[in-house]
Amino acid sequence: MYRALYRKWRPMTFDDVVSQPHITTTLKRQISEGKTAHAYLFTGSRGTGKTTCARIFAKAVNCRNPHDGRPCLECDICKAADNGTLNDIIEIDAASNTGVDDIRELRESTVYTPELARYKVYIIDEVHMLSNQAWGALLKIMEEPPEHVKFILATTEIHKVPLTIISRCQRFDFRRILPEDIKARLLYIAEQEKITLDDEAATAIARISDGAMRDALSILDQCMAVSDDITVSTVSAVSGTADRYALYEILDGIAEGKSAKVLSDIDKLYAASKDMSRLCDELIFQLRNIMLLETSPENEKLLGCLPDELTRLQEISGKLTLDKTLALLDILQTTGDSMSTASSKRTALEMAVIRMCNVASKRETNVSDSAVSELNKRISALEDEIEELKRTGVRPAPSSRPERPMAPPPKPQEPPKPAVQITEDMLAPFPQWDEVLERLTEVNPGCAGALSESRGRYYDNILMIEVQSEFFLSLFKKPENAKSLRDVVKEITGKTYSLRARCIKKGATEAPKEDKIAELMEKARREDIPFDID
């Protein structure tokens, strides 16, 4: 009968436990010196070895021929414990035995001495699931247990365990398993199982498992069902993650503010049945790498990436500032937390990347160093003046205060200029209109669609937008849409234009006759929509 890898390769002795030397060394020494406690509390995230160490400890304290605190694996006690037939080692799942009656039954069984072993060891897994009444019953037996009884409590949520229980146990905190340790273990198991595991594939599995060896072995098990030659592509297909190229394309598009491109990339991944929650996690992981590159570029050990990925991450990092990277991470973290309750994970992620593109495309305004220095001087002078006033009660003489430059006299207000009356022959084709529409498609696709058959004409600093449908006129009465167009025009031309719009009939290409120009211009002036404040 086939056994899952995480069961087949479960550590049998303390030496096989990965990335927990601070725990296994202590337990081995206690066992070898005969100084074991009556109750232990193992806490840590999933798949880090809590239950495994509990079983090894229970086997070692009862082993007939232990070696420096290690079980011999040869005596009848060790073999019975490994086969699950030793009645003196009792495993209880607190998730399904939460009631006070279950704990009372446990208390009654502790009265009886062990059948074969030296100690009766009770391993209570997921102990945080016990009810309040059950905690009270367990506390009574843990206060004064019989000499032949030992308890090992295991939990992933230590904050739910009462302090009265914690204070009666020796607590051991299991750390997340290091990615390099998971990778080494996977490569060893793959060699023993006679399969080919690519080095990059092992690294990818170690990263996805997030410090849990059991998760890593489960992913490897799934990959083995697909192929005996496991590559990064195999891992990506089995786990539902996006490949590295797709991730970097999305991040590069976000850094450049190209929301349309990013949405298209996400659509391709969704069509390929990629998990949107996992994609969000992967983007967070890569943005974390970018954040570390921006804050500590010399410490590459903190990065969770392959050497060939570093160059691409550095390119993306060069397009972002640290403040923008932190803002992007904050958006993704919030989205990831809400995805479990979102009705559409895809929509939630799409909304997040659109916000991220907007953040990345915003230009930053820098205050000059001289202005900051001048402001700091004035603040320091005011602080000194306040301290002097507190100490003496006399305000310092004006001569001791820093001189401030006198403000220039206000300029006389000029009378408002009359509105420019534009005639048809004054307008010239706007040469960058196609470029404006292309950029507006990235910034505000809905508004760009309303301008699909439009043309731009200009005179001096006035840009006249001529559209075929009155839908554009109603759409651009909204300030946010008008602002998008105004910002794009300024971005492309570097010049601020006063924007106006008018509706022209489709197919009207001939210039109006001279006697109609004044009438058309007056009507156009009445229909113009001002997009900014002159």
N, C-alpha and C positions, 0 to 999 in steps of 0.2 A: 504494500500500500504506500502510495506516494506521500511524503511528509513535506510540509512547507519548509523553505530554507531557514526561516527564523526559528523553527522548532528543531530542525535537524542540526543546526550549527549554534544552538544555545550553549554558552560557556558551561563547562562542567566543573572547573576549579577557578579559584580567584585569579590565577595567572592568565586565564583566557578573557577576563573582563577587560573591556577597552575603555581607556580614558578616565578611569576612576581610581588611580593609585592611592589617592589620599584616603580612600575608604577601605580598599582591599588590604592595604598595608596595616591599618589599625586593627581590622578584624582578625587578620592572621596572627598578629602579635597577641591579642587578647585570648585567642583560642590556644595558642602554644603555651601561654603562661597561666592558663586556667583562670583568667580574670574577666570572664564574660558577664555582661549585665543581664538582668531579668527581662528587660524590655528595650526594644529598639524602635526608632521611627525613621523610616527611609522616605525622603521626599525629593521630588525633582520632576522634570517634564517626562512625557511618554517616551518609551523606547530607550531609556538610558541605563537600564540594568537593575532596577529596584527589586523586582520579583526574582530575577535571576540570582542576585547576591543573597537574597533571603533564603532561597533554596540551597545555595552552596553553604551558607552559614549553618543552616539546620542540619545539613549532611555532615559538615566538618566537626561540629560539637559532639556529634554522636558516633563519629568514625572510630573503629576499633584500632586503627593504625595510622593516625594522622602524622603528616610530615611538615613540621614548621607551620602548623595551623592550616595545612591543606588536607583535604580528604584524599584517601588513598585510591578510591574508585575500584578497589578489589575486594573489600570485605563484604559480608552479607548485608550490612547496614547500608553501605554506599550503593550496592546494586539494587536493593529494594527501594531506596530513595529515588534512584534514577528511573526505575520502572513505575514509580507511583504506587507501590504496594506496601509501603511502610506506614502503618497506622499511627505511628507516633509523631508523624509530621502532618499536621492538619492545615489545609489551605481553605480559607473562608473568603467568599466574595461578598464584601459588605454592600455592594450595589444591589444584590438580590436577597440579602439577609440583614435588613436594616432595623428590624423590630427588636423590642426589649426581650421578647420571648426567645429569640435566637441567641442573644447574649447570655440569658439565664441558662439556656441549655449548655452553652460553652462553659459557664462557671461550674455547673454540676459535673461536667466531664473532667475538669481539672483535678478533681479529688482523686481520681484513679491514677495509679502509677503507670509508667510506660510499659509496654509489652516486651519490646526487645532492646530499645535504645536507652541511653542514659537520661535524656530529657524528652519531654513532650513539647514540641515547638508549634505554636499557633501563628500562622502567617495570615494576617487579615489584610487583604488587598482592597484598594479604594476605600479606606477606612473613613474618609470624610463624608461618606454617604450615610453613616449611621444616624438614627434619630436621637433626639435629646434624651429620651428615656433610656435608649440603649447606651449612650455615653455614660450615664450614671451607673448603669449596671456594670459596664466594663471597668469604670474607675475603681469600683469596690474590689474587684479581683486583682487589679494591677497594683493596688496599695500594698497588699500582703499576699503575694502569690506563693504557692507551694514551691519548695526548693527544686522540684523536678520539672517545673514549667517555665518556659520562656515565650515571650511575645515579640513578634516583628510586625509592625504596622507600616503599611505602604500607602502613599497618597501623592496625587499630583496637585492637590489644593490644600497646602499646609495652613492657609488662613482660616479654613473651616474646622480645623481640629482645636478643641478646647485647650486652653493653657494648662488646665489641671492635668490633662493627659500628657501634653508635651513635656511638662516639668518632671514627669516620672519615667521618661524615656531618654536614652542616648540618641541624639538626633544626628543623622548623616544626610547632607545635601548632595545629591547627584548632579553633576554638571552635564551640560549638553556635550555630546561626543564631538570631538574636533573633526572637521572635514577631512583632514589628511589621515586621521586614524580610521575613519569610515572607508575612505578610498583604499587604504592598505588592506583592510579586512575583506573588502569586496574582491580585490584582485586575488587574494589568497584563496577565497572560497571558489571563485571562478576557475582558478587553476585546478583545485581539487575536484570540481564538478566536470572537468574536461570541456570547458567552453572558452571561447575567445571574448574577452572583455577589453574593449579599447580604453586606453588611458584617459582620454577626454570623456568617454562615456561614464567611467567610474567617477570622475570629478563632477560630472553633471548630476549623477545620482546622489552623491554626497551632499551637493548643494541643495537639491530638492528636498532631501530627507530632513533638513533643518535640525541636525544634531540627534536624530533618533535612529539607532541602528536597526530596530525592527522595521521601520518604514523603508530604510534603504534595502534591506533584504527582501521585503515584499515587492518593491519595484524591480529588483534584479530577478526575482521569481517570475514576474510578468514578462519581462524581456526574454527570459529563457524560453517561455512558451511561444514567442514569436520567432526567435532565431537563435542559433548557437554561436553566431557571430554578431555580437552586440556593439553597435556604434552609437554616436550621439543622436543620429536620426531615429534609431530604434527607441532610445530613451524618450525622445521628444514625442514620438507617436504613442507610446504606452502611457506616459504620464500626462499627456494633454498640454504640454508646455510648448511655447514657440521656440523655434531655433534662434541661435544668436544673431544671425543676419537680420531676421525680421525684427527682433527687439531693438537692434541698433538703428534700423531704418525708422522705426517709430520714434525713438528718442531723438534722432537727428531731425526728423520733421517737426517735433515739438520745439526743439531748440531754435528752429528757423521760423516758427509760428505758422507752419503750413498745415492748417487744420484739415483741409480737404484731402491732402495726401495721407495724413495720419488716419483719418476715418476710412479711407480706402484700404490701407494696410490692415486695420482691425477687421474690416469686412472680409478680407481674404482669410484671415485666421479663423474667424467665426465660421465661415463656409467650410473650413477644414476641421471643424469640430474641436477647436482648441477651447480649453476651459478659460472663461473670462476672469474668474477669480484668481486662477493660477497665473494668468497673464498680468494681472494687476500686481501680484506678489513679485513676479519677475522684474517688472518695471521698477518697483520699489527697490529691489535688490541692486539693480544696475544704477539707479539714481544715487543710492548710497555710495557706490563705488565712485561716482562722479563727485559727490560731496567730499569724500576722503581725498580725492585727487586735488581738489581745490584748497583743502585745509592742510593736508600733510602729504604733499607729492613725493617726499623722499621715503616715506614709510610704506612701501609696496606690500609688506606682509599683511597689512590690514585689509587689502583688497581681495575680494572673492572672485578672481577672474584668471583666465589663462594668459600666458605671456603674449600670444598673438592678439588677444582682445584689448590689451592695454593701449595700443596705438589708437584704436578706434574710439575708446573711451576718452582719451586725451583730446582727440579732435572735437568730440561733442562737448567736452568740458570747456574748450576754448570759446564756444559760442554762448556760454552761460556765465553769469556771475554767481557768487555764493548765495546772495540774497534770493536770486531767482530760483536756484536749485533747491534751497530750503522751502520756498513757496510751493514749488512743484511737488516736493516730497509731502508737504502738509496736505495738499489736495488729494494725492494718491492714498495717503494713510487714512484720511477721512472716508474716501470712497471704499477702500478695502474693508473698513469696519462696518460700513452700511450695506455691503453687498449681500450679506446673509439674509437680510430682510427685504431686499429690493425685488420688485416684481419682475424686472428685466435687468439682469446683470450686464448685458451688452449695452443697453441704454445708459446705465449708470456709468460705465467706463467711457462711453462716447462723450457724455456730458463732462466728465472729468478732463479728458484730453482737450476738449474745446476750451475749457477754462485755462488749462495749462498753456495752450498755444497763445491765448490772449496775454497771459502773464509774461511768457517768453518774448513776445513781440513788442512789449512796451519799452519805450526808450526811457533811460534814467536821466534825471536832471542832477548835475553835479554842482555843488556850491564851491566856489573858489576858496583856496587855502587862505588868501588874504582876508576874505570876508569873515571866515571862521576865526582867524586870529584876532581881527578887530573886535568881533563880538565877545570873544573870551576876555580881552582886555577891559572892555566896558563892564562885563559882569564882575571881574575881579575888583575893579574900582568901586563899584556899588557895594560889594560885600565889605570892603575895607571901610567905606563910609558908614555903613550900618553898624559895624563893630565899634567904630569910634564914637558914634552917637550913643550906643548902649553903655560904653565905658565912662564917658564924660558928660553925657547929656547935652553936649554942644555940637551943633552941626559944623563940620569942617568948613574953613573959608573957601570961597569960590576959587581962589588961586591954587589951592592944593588939589583941586579936582582936575581930572584930565580934560583938556580942552576938546570940545567936540566941533567938528566942522559945521559952519553955519549952512543951513539948508538954502539952496538957491531960491530967489524970489519966484513966486508962481508966475508962469507965463500967462499973458492975457489970452483969454479964450477967444478963439477965432469963430466967426459966424459959421454955422453949418453950410457945407457945400450943397448946392442944388443937385438933385438926382440927375445922373447922366442920361441923356436921351440917345439911345443907341439906334442907328439906322442899319438897314440890312447890309449896305455896302461897307460898313465899318467892321463887320464881323469876319474873322478869318478862321479857317479850320484849325482845331486844337491838335497839334502834331502828336501828343503823347496820350491821346484818349484811349487807344487800344491797350496801352500799358496800364493805364488807370483801371480799366475794366478787368484786366487779368489779375491785378493785385487785389481789387475789391472782391473778386471771386474767392480769394483765400480768406479775407478778413470778414466779409459779410455776404455769403453766397446768395441769400434770399434777395438782397437789394441788387446784387449784380445781375440776377435774372431779370429784374424789371427793366434793366438798361440794355438788354440784349440787342435791340435794334435802334439804339440811340446814337447820336453824334454830338461831339463837342465843338463849340466855336467860341472864340474869345476876342475881347478888345481890351487892351491895357491890362488891368487886374480884375476884369470881369469875365467869368466863364459862363457862357450860355449853354445849357443842356437842352437839346431838342429831342423829345421822345414821341413815340407813335401812339401811346395810350395814356389816358388820364390816371391809370392805376399808379403810375410812378409818382404823380403829384400828390396823391393821398398817402402813399407809403412814406414819402419823405417829409411829411408834416411831423412825423415823430422825430424828436431831437436826436435820439441815438443813431438813427439811420443817416440823418443829415451829417452828423458828426463823423461817422465812418467814411463817407464820401469826401468830406472836407479834409480829414486827416490823410487819406490816401493821396489826394491831389497834392497836398503839401509835401508828402513823403517822396513822390515821384519827381516833382518839379523844384522843390526847395523854395517855393514861393506861395504866399497866402493869396488866394483868389476869393473874390466875392461871387458866390454861386447863385445863379438864377436858372430857372427852368421854364419851359413852355411846351405845349402840346402842338404838334404839327400833323396835318393829315398825311396818311400813308400814301406814298407815291408823289408827293408834292416836291418836285425837284427844281422847278423853274422859280426864278426870283420874282417877287411880286412887282407889279408895275409901279411907276413913280407915283401915280395918284393914289395908290393904295398903301404906300409905305407908312405914311403917318398914322393911318387908321390901324394897321397891323401892329405897329410899334406901341401905340397906346394900349391896345388890347393885351399885347404880350406883357407890357409893364404891369397892367392890373393883375395878370395871372402869374407873374413871377413869384417864386417862393424864396424868401431870404433865408439862407442857411447859416449865416453867422451875423454877428453884430459889428457893423462898421464903426 
